[in-house]
Amino acid sequence: MAQLMVRNLEDDVKAKLQRRARRHGRSTEDEIRDILRNAVREEGAPPPPLGTRLSARFAGIWLEEDIPELRGQLAKPAEIDA
């Protein structure tokens, strides 16, 4: 396994990391490893499709139906009644 040394870290950042680690019941080193793992977890993975993101965004609010597939259909201009 690799090692990483961080120099010139502000004292208040170190103190906050230590408090956060205590709240989670682990060592500061374990806490920092977890933070770094989470920071790069999705790195390089393509974003989910727009429909999936929309569905997740509005889940439990008002979107109860599937979003219809629109690939291959031409865009239509909006109809505005004046």
Buried (B, 14 or more C-beta within 10 A) or exposed (E): EEEEEEEEEEEEEEEEBEEBBEEEEBEBEEBBBBEEEEEEEEEEEEEEEEEEEEBEEEEEEEEEEEEEEEEEEEEEEEEEEE
